[in-house]
Amino acid sequence: MRAKVNQNISLGDYQDVWVLAEQREGEIASVTIELIGEGRKLADHLGRDLVVVLNGYQMEREAERLLHYGADRVIYAESPLLKHFSTDGYVKVFADLIRERKPEIVLVGATSLGRDIGPRLAARLGTGLTADCTKLEIDEEDSKLLMTRPAFGGNLMATIVCPKNRPQMSTVRPGVMEKAVYQEEISGEMERIAPELEEKDIRTHLEMIIPDEKKKINLTDAKIVVSGGRGLKTADGFALVRELADTVGGVVGSSRACVEAGWIDASHQVGQTGTTVRPDLYIACGISGAIQHLAGMSESKYIVAINKDPKAPIFEECDYGIVGDLRKVLPAMIEEIKSKKTFELR
């Protein structure tokens, strides 16, 4: 079904930069803080306000906390029907507010939640949506939003604009943008509203929440990531990767090839089709450095690459490179680090 495009809008009526906050069980998702950081830059460039919109119930403290990250205003839509996420409820509340207040730019996290509501919002509002953006800029000539995302399997970067419709909408990959910095002093204000939302507006009903018993891998917030690639040869190679990660206080990542081979769960995958990370230290073990993988970790503060092929592309991106056999290099690293008793990044 083709979305109905609004042909009679006045672009000048649309103001401000909005971030649609994501919360899970009453806790603000980290991608929201990343979007606030990027939204602040865009708003300052345009001379507009940065507004964060939060749906929830009994979340006053979390709503107020968003002001400490630099938002000029937080719109807190509170209803018992918004305590738990529902596609119908969230889309209706966000769409009603966007129609009423007319933001120029709307940013959504490219998470499972954001990918659910983003396209529906764009269709309902008659505007475009650029998905999985990795870069956002303001055009110096006409102040349009330039939305850049990988295309053709990551081999090209496409920059997309929305010239005739508003708002300009994009979903942004978690881990790509720098988080906003928490500030003790706040200058913004919070607006609390009761949205027009009834039970009949929501076609689904939440029966229960079943927690995932598997250990959660938080690659996005990890300070140290140790990743294994095809160079490990077998799934057993991840035993050394895990030991090194445990030794340095990091988490285990993986290339796409290892996930597809069934060596490790997809939750560990780093790269364009996995998780984007920005750790202080990224150790790539047996990873050649395909562009799809680099897209997910190239913003790491320090990159250490270990590969027996001296011509591997990863060595062009790393800060420190070790040419050698993983099964010899990793045990030596682990032993050396353990002998120091403490491991600290400086």
C-alpha positions in Angstrom: 0.0 0.0 0.0 1.4 3.4 -1.0 1.5 6.1 1.6 -0.5 9.2 0.9 1.9 12.1 0.5 0.8 15.5 1.9 1.0 17.9 -1.1 -0.2 21.0 0.5 2.1 21.6 3.4 4.0 24.8 4.2 7.6 23.9 5.1 7.9 27.1 7.1 5.3 25.9 9.6 7.6 23.1 10.8 10.1 23.8 13.6 12.4 22.1 16.1 14.2 18.8 16.3 12.4 15.9 18.0 13.7 12.7 19.5 11.2 10.0 20.1 12.4 8.4 23.4 12.5 4.6 23.8 11.8 3.0 27.2 11.6 -0.6 28.2 10.0 -1.5 31.5 10.2 2.1 32.7 13.9 2.5 31.9 15.2 4.9 29.2 17.1 3.0 26.4 20.7 4.1 25.8 19.9 4.8 22.1 17.7 7.7 23.3 20.7 9.4 24.9 22.7 9.0 21.7 19.9 10.6 19.7 19.7 13.5 22.1 23.5 14.1 21.6 23.0 14.1 17.8 19.8 16.0 17.9 21.4 18.7 20.0 24.0 19.3 17.2 21.3 19.5 14.6 19.1 21.8 16.6 22.0 24.2 17.4 22.9 24.3 13.8 19.4 25.2 12.8 18.8 27.5 15.7 15.8 25.4 16.9 14.8 23.7 20.1 15.5 20.1 20.9 12.4 18.3 22.1 12.3 14.7 23.5 8.9 13.0 23.5 8.5 10.1 26.0 5.5 7.8 26.2 5.1 5.9 29.5 3.4 5.6 32.9 4.7 6.6 36.3 8.0 7.7 34.8 8.3 11.2 36.1 11.9 10.7 37.3 13.1 9.2 34.1 11.4 12.0 32.1 13.1 14.7 34.3 16.4 12.9 33.8 16.2 13.5 30.1 16.5 17.3 30.7 20.0 16.7 32.2 21.2 15.6 28.8 20.6 18.9 27.1 16.9 18.8 25.9 15.2 22.1 25.8 11.9 20.5 26.5 10.6 17.0 27.4 7.0 16.2 26.5 5.9 13.3 28.8 2.8 11.6 27.5 1.5 9.6 30.5 -1.2 6.9 30.4 -1.6 3.5 31.9 -2.0 2.3 28.3 1.5 3.4 27.6 3.2 1.6 30.4 4.1 -1.3 28.1 4.9 -0.8 24.4 2.2 -1.3 21.8 2.5 -0.4 18.2 -1.0 1.0 18.0 -0.7 3.1 21.2 2.7 4.5 20.5 2.1 5.4 16.9 -1.2 7.1 17.7 0.3 9.3 20.4 3.4 10.2 18.5 1.4 10.9 15.3 -1.1 13.1 17.0 1.6 15.2 18.6 3.6 15.5 15.4 0.5 16.7 13.5 -0.3 19.2 16.2 3.2 20.6 17.0 4.8 20.2 13.5 8.5 19.3 14.2 10.9 19.8 11.3 13.1 16.7 12.1 12.1 13.5 13.9 14.8 11.0 15.1 14.0 7.4 16.1 16.3 4.6 17.2 16.8 1.9 14.7 15.9 -0.8 17.3 13.2 -3.4 17.0 10.8 -0.9 18.6 11.9 2.0 16.3 11.8 -0.1 13.2 8.3 -1.0 14.1 6.9 2.5 14.7 9.1 4.5 12.3 7.6 3.3 8.9 4.1 3.4 10.3 4.5 7.0 11.5 5.9 8.1 8.2 3.1 6.5 6.3 0.5 8.0 8.6 2.0 11.5 8.3 2.6 11.3 4.5 6.3 11.8 4.7 9.5 9.9 4.0 11.7 7.9 6.3 15.4 7.1 5.9 16.3 3.9 7.8 19.5 2.8 9.5 21.3 6.1 9.2 24.9 6.3 10.3 25.4 10.1 9.7 23.2 13.1 9.9 24.2 16.6 8.7 22.5 19.9 7.8 22.8 21.1 4.2 24.6 24.5 4.3 22.7 25.8 1.3 19.1 25.2 2.2 19.2 23.7 5.7 17.7 20.3 4.7 18.6 17.2 6.7 21.2 15.1 4.9 20.6 11.5 6.0 23.4 9.0 5.1 23.1 5.3 5.3 25.0 2.2 3.9 23.6 0.9 0.6 24.3 -2.1 -1.7 25.6 -4.3 1.2 27.7 -1.5 2.6 29.7 -1.0 -0.5 28.3 2.5 -1.0 27.1 5.3 1.3 23.9 6.9 0.1 22.9 10.4 1.2 19.1 10.9 1.1 17.0 14.1 1.5 13.3 14.7 2.0 12.8 18.1 0.1 9.0 18.4 -0.2 7.5 16.8 2.9 7.8 17.2 6.7 8.8 16.1 9.1 12.2 14.8 7.9 12.4 11.4 9.6 15.2 9.0 10.1 16.0 5.9 12.2 19.5 5.9 13.6 21.5 2.8 14.4 22.4 2.3 18.1 26.0 2.8 18.9 26.8 5.1 16.0 26.3 8.5 17.6 28.1 9.8 20.6 25.9 9.9 23.8 24.9 13.3 25.2 26.8 14.2 28.4 24.9 14.3 31.7 24.8 17.8 33.2 23.9 18.7 36.7 22.4 22.0 35.8 19.3 22.0 33.5 17.7 24.9 31.6 14.9 23.0 29.8 11.4 22.3 31.0 9.1 19.3 31.2 5.6 19.3 29.8 3.3 16.6 31.0 0.3 15.7 28.9 -2.6 13.2 29.0 -2.9 11.8 25.5 -6.2 11.0 23.9 -5.8 7.2 24.0 -8.4 4.6 24.7 -8.3 0.8 25.0 -10.2 0.5 21.7 -7.3 2.2 19.9 -5.0 -0.7 20.7 -5.7 -3.9 18.9 -3.3 -6.1 20.9 -3.4 -7.1 24.5 -0.3 -7.9 26.6 -0.9 -11.2 28.5 2.5 -11.6 30.1 6.2 -10.8 29.8 8.5 -13.8 29.6 12.1 -12.8 30.3 14.9 -14.2 28.1 16.9 -16.7 30.2 19.9 -16.3 28.0 22.6 -13.9 29.3 22.2 -10.6 27.6 25.2 -9.3 25.6 25.4 -5.6 25.8 27.8 -4.8 23.0 26.6 -1.2 22.6 27.7 0.0 26.0 30.8 -2.2 26.4 34.1 -0.4 27.0 36.1 -3.3 25.7 35.1 -5.7 22.9 37.1 -8.8 21.9 35.8 -10.2 18.6 36.6 -13.4 16.7 36.4 -13.9 13.0 36.8 -16.6 10.4 40.5 -16.9 11.3 39.5 -18.8 14.4 38.9 -21.8 12.0 36.4 -23.5 14.3 33.9 -22.7 17.0 36.4 -23.9 19.6 38.5 -20.9 18.8 36.0 -18.7 20.7 37.2 -20.3 23.9 40.4 -18.2 23.6 38.4 -15.1 22.6 36.2 -15.5 25.7 39.2 -16.0 28.0 40.9 -12.8 26.7 37.6 -10.9 27.0 37.2 -12.1 30.6 40.8 -11.2 31.4 40.5 -7.6 30.2 36.9 -7.2 31.5 35.3 -7.0 28.1 32.6 -8.7 26.1 32.8 -11.1 23.2 31.9 -9.9 19.7 32.0 -11.8 16.4 32.1 -11.3 12.6 29.1 -12.2 10.5 31.0 -15.2 9.0 31.2 -16.8 12.4 27.5 -16.3 13.2 26.5 -17.7 9.8 28.7 -20.7 10.4 26.9 -21.4 13.7 29.9 -20.9 15.8 28.3 -18.2 18.0 24.9 -16.6 18.6 23.8 -13.7 16.5 23.6 -11.4 19.5 27.4 -11.2 19.4 27.6 -10.0 15.8 29.4 -6.7 15.1 29.0 -4.9 11.8 26.6 -3.4 9.4 24.1 -6.2 9.8 24.8 -6.7 13.5 25.5 -4.2 16.3 27.5 -1.0 15.9 30.0 -0.4 18.7 32.2 2.4 19.9 34.3 0.9 22.7 37.4 2.3 24.2 39.2 -0.8 23.0 38.3 -3.2 20.2 40.4 -6.3 19.7 39.8 -8.0 16.3 41.0 -11.6 16.3 41.2 -13.3 12.9 39.0 -10.7 11.3 40.1 -9.7 7.8 38.4 -6.3 7.9 35.6 -6.4 5.3 33.8 -3.1 4.9 30.6 -4.4 6.4 32.4 -5.3 9.6 34.4 -2.0 9.7 31.1 -0.1 9.4 30.2 -1.4 12.8 33.4 -0.8 14.8 35.6 1.8 13.0 34.6 4.5 15.6 36.3 2.5 18.4 38.8 4.6 20.3 41.6 2.1 19.9 41.7 -0.9 17.6 44.0 -3.9 18.0 44.2 -6.4 15.1 45.6 -9.9 15.2 45.8 -11.7 11.9 48.3 -14.0 10.3 47.9 -12.3 6.9 50.0 -9.1 6.8 47.9 -7.8 3.9 44.6 -8.1 5.7 42.5 -4.8 5.3 42.0 -4.6 9.1 45.6 -3.5 9.4 44.8 -0.3 7.5 42.2 0.6 10.1 43.9 -0.5 13.4 46.0 1.5 15.8 48.1 -1.6 16.7 48.6 -4.7 14.6 50.0 -8.1 15.4 50.9 -10.5 12.6 50.8 -14.0 13.9 49.0 -17.2 14.6 46.0 -16.6 16.9 46.5 -19.8 18.8 50.0 -18.6 19.9 49.3 -14.9 20.2 46.2 -15.0 22.3 47.5 -17.3 25.0 50.7 -15.1 25.3 48.5 -12.0 25.6 46.3 -13.6 28.3 49.3 -14.8 30.3 51.0 -11.4 30.1 47.9 -9.6 31.2 47.2 -12.0 34.0 50.8 -11.5 35.3 50.1 -7.8 35.7 47.2 -8.6 38.0 45.3 -5.5 36.9 44.3 -4.2 33.4 43.5 -0.6 32.9 42.9 1.5 29.8 44.5 4.9 29.8 
